């Protein structure tokens, strides 16, 4: 696995990657934190090795992750290491905290080109940070020198883009994931563009687009973050796995235009006759209700979507 676009931008061939980054080194770069998490952090040699990595090799590590197409794991890895550290006041903790912000801030540009870690990201790193002081020497051969850059990290954690205006943003209950969607006009048809963002990293997973004349009108993330529900302009509701490699589970019950979705419905029978206004689960997730403009409220099983009953509103 490699970052084909990034390799092309940097003028690096797959043959060079195979030669300079053998499989065992790629494995170590991608999965070393899995081994660290089960190690004894009081081990002095282990801590010393972690310090050498953070102080001398961290940007090289990001460079490799970009080249092999694994940069989306960097934020999670650094976050996991921070949780293992017993002291939050150490220079090591501060340097890794800077690394989290560095990855978030410059993820897109480093993903596009590993060498822009040094050409673009590092020169614009706040000058009062420990990361800048430790690594700015790596940018001393840049053709252009940057003056007047920021001194401290600002409040913007990361910038994640849609192609047009964003219609809706929703957070998961544990605040580690959020959904966003926008619609864009292309050759006379509206195509949906739904993204699931992991705020512990910057990875975005997108379900396949529904290419018809109806845009996504609303969406929601399941309580356990394993499912994404999408409502479309024609009233179709679809449920997707949050993994971009999984196929959608299937179309759901309501067919008229959706206004809000808070979870999934499996069956296509016994639909509301008009647009669905709202859907909500009970606290334990065993039942959920849907309300419609047809002045009915339907109660469904939370596990299989079987209709339990219908209440007509006066």
ABEGO torsion letter per residue (X at the ends): XBBAAAAAAAGBBAAAAAAABBAAAAAAAAAAAAAAAABBAABAAAAAAAAAAAAAAAAAAAAAAAAAGAAAAAAAAAAAAAAABABAABAAAAAAAAAAAAAAAAAAAAAABAAAAAAAAAAABBAABAAAAAAAAAAAABABBBBGBBABBBABABBBBBABBBABBBBBAAGABBBBBBBBBBGGBBBBBBBBBBAABABBBBBBBBBBABBBABBBBBAAGABBBBBBAAGBBBBBBABAABBBAEBBABABBBABBABBBABABGBBABBBABBBBBAAGABBBBBBAAGBBBBBBAAAGBBAEBBBBX
